[in-house]
Amino acid sequence: MDIEVEDVNEVWWASTKQYDLIVDGKKMSFRWAENPKGSDFYIEIDGQWDGWDTDEEYTEVYDAIMEGLD
């Protein structure tokens, strides 16, 4: 059998990172979900994931995540 690779491309990817943080002494969790169509941000409130308005809530956390918080 003769196999020749002409080209290989990643056609779809998706990634979700969860950040478990202590913010001003309070344990909190944030998620950043990303795929080729864009990004979505979530915050855990009372055990439920909800959309995170990164322009209004915890802007410093958002900035830190965008700068590579690891």
N, C-alpha and C positions, 0 to 999 in steps of 0.2 A: 504494500500500500504506500503510495506516494502522496504526502499532504504538504501543500504549500500555502502558507498564510499570506493572503494578499493584503488584508487590512483588518483591524479589530478596533471597534469603537464602543465606548460605554454610551448606551442610548437612554438610560434612565437611572437615576440614583435618588435616594431619599435618606435623610439623616435627622435624628432627633437627639438632642443633648438635654439632659436634665441636670440642673444646678441646684443642689441642696445647700442652702446658705444660712448663715445667721446674720440677720440684718437688724441693726440696733438692738441686739440681744434677743431677737425673736427668730425661731426656726422657720424658714420659708423655702418653698421649692418653685423653680421657674423652668420652663421648657422652651427650647428654640427648635422648631421643626423647619427643615429646609429641603427643597427639591428644585428641579430646573424651572418650575413655574413661580417660585418665590419663597418667602419665609413667613411663618406664623409664630407668634409668641403667646405663651400661656403662663398663668399663675395659678397655683393651687390655693383655693380658698375653702376652708371647712371640708377638706377631703375631696373636693371636686375641682377639675381643671376648667378654667374659664379663660376667655380671651384677655390678653394683657395689653392695655393701652400704654405702650412704651413711651408715649409723649407726655402722659399725665401721671402714671404711677411708677415709682421706683426708677426714675430716669438714670440715677447713678448706677443701679444694678445693670440696666440695659447697656449703658456706656462701657462698663467693666466687661460685660460679656462680649461686646463688639471688639474690644481691645484685646481679647484672647484670654479671658479669665479661665484658668485651669488649675 
